[in-house]
Amino acid sequence: MSLRAQGTLLRVLENRTVVPVGETREQRVDIQVLLATNRDLKAAAEQGAIKSDFLDRFSTQAISLRPLRERLEDLPALVQYFVSTMSGAAASAPWACRWKRCGPWRRTLGPATCGSSPASVRCS
């Protein structure tokens, strides 16, 4: 996010007002912001890529997660969730079937659980 956009967002959070595009009057807003990044924000602030007050505002409650490539045990639940939210045609697409049958989690779940839940991918 550019330094200018950071400043604008900080003003909105501080004043709780925005001027919509095409309008001339400010409107009150009630917003909450969730910031997600894979960058080291402290290092970015030291380099001047992030405003220090922006960092202070958003570093109140930090949650650190390892990259998904280091948490392969989380993949079955994620795949199951996303496939279960798809329409029937998308859920039975060849790529979904391959993910379910041949994913790296197969040995973690074992043959007994893989594909046995009600929301499982149906493959022909």
C-alpha positions in Angstrom: 0.0 0.0 0.0 1.4 3.4 -0.9 2.4 5.9 1.8 -0.4 8.2 0.5 -3.0 5.4 0.8 -1.7 4.6 4.3 -2.2 8.2 5.3 -5.7 8.3 3.9 -6.7 5.1 5.7 -5.3 6.4 9.0 -7.4 9.6 8.6 -10.5 7.6 7.9 -9.8 5.5 11.0 -9.1 8.6 13.1 -12.0 10.8 11.9 -14.5 8.0 11.1 -15.6 9.9 8.0 -15.2 9.6 4.2 -16.2 11.6 1.2 -17.7 9.2 -1.3 -16.8 9.6 -5.0 -19.0 12.2 -6.6 -20.1 13.7 -3.2 -19.0 16.9 -1.5 -20.1 16.1 2.1 -18.4 13.8 4.5 -20.3 10.7 5.7 -19.7 9.0 9.1 -18.6 5.4 8.8 -18.1 2.6 11.3 -15.3 0.3 10.0 -13.0 -2.4 11.2 -9.8 -3.3 9.4 -8.0 -6.6 9.2 -4.5 -6.4 7.8 -2.8 -9.4 6.3 0.7 -9.5 4.9 3.6 -11.8 4.4 6.1 -8.9 4.9 8.1 -8.0 8.0 6.3 -4.8 8.9 9.0 -3.6 11.4 11.7 -3.9 8.7 9.4 -2.2 6.2 8.8 0.7 8.6 12.6 1.1 9.1 13.1 1.2 5.4 10.3 3.8 5.0 8.0 1.6 3.0 5.4 1.8 5.8 4.5 4.8 8.0 5.5 4.2 11.6 2.1 5.5 12.8 0.4 3.0 10.4 2.5 0.2 12.0 1.6 1.3 15.5 -2.1 1.4 14.6 -2.2 -2.1 13.2 0.3 -3.9 15.4 -2.0 -4.1 18.4 -3.1 -7.7 18.0 -0.8 -9.7 15.7 -1.4 -13.3 14.7 1.6 -15.0 13.2 1.0 -18.1 11.0 3.5 -20.3 9.3 3.2 -20.5 5.5 0.7 -23.1 4.3 3.6 -25.0 2.7 4.8 -25.7 6.2 1.4 -26.7 7.5 0.4 -29.4 5.1 -1.8 -31.0 7.9 -4.2 -28.0 7.4 -4.8 -28.8 3.7 -7.5 -31.5 4.1 -9.8 -29.2 6.1 -9.2 -26.3 3.7 -9.8 -28.4 0.6 -12.9 -29.9 2.2 -14.3 -26.5 3.1 -13.7 -24.9 -0.3 -15.0 -27.9 -2.2 -18.1 -28.1 0.0 -18.9 -24.5 -0.8 -18.8 -25.1 -4.6 -21.8 -26.0 -6.7 -22.2 -29.7 -7.6 -20.6 -29.3 -11.0 -17.5 -27.6 -9.7 -17.2 -30.0 -6.7 -17.0 -32.9 -9.1 -14.6 -31.3 -11.5 -11.5 -33.4 -12.3 -9.1 -31.1 -10.5 -11.2 -31.4 -7.3 -11.2 -35.2 -7.6 -7.4 -35.2 -8.1 -6.9 -33.0 -5.0 -9.1 -35.2 -2.9 -7.6 -38.5 -4.1 -4.0 -37.7 -4.6 -3.1 -34.8 -2.4 -0.1 -34.9 -0.1 -2.5 -35.3 2.9 -3.6 -38.7 1.7 -1.1 -40.5 3.9 -2.0 -38.2 6.9 -5.7 -39.0 6.7 -5.4 -42.6 5.7 -7.8 -44.5 3.4 -10.5 -44.8 6.0 -11.2 -41.1 6.4 -10.3 -39.8 2.9 -13.6 -39.3 1.1 -15.9 -40.7 3.9 -17.5 -37.5 5.1 -20.9 -36.3 3.9 -19.4 -33.3 2.1 -16.8 -35.3 0.3 -16.1 -34.8 -3.4 -18.0 -37.2 -5.5 -15.8 -38.6 -8.3 -16.8 -41.0 -10.9 
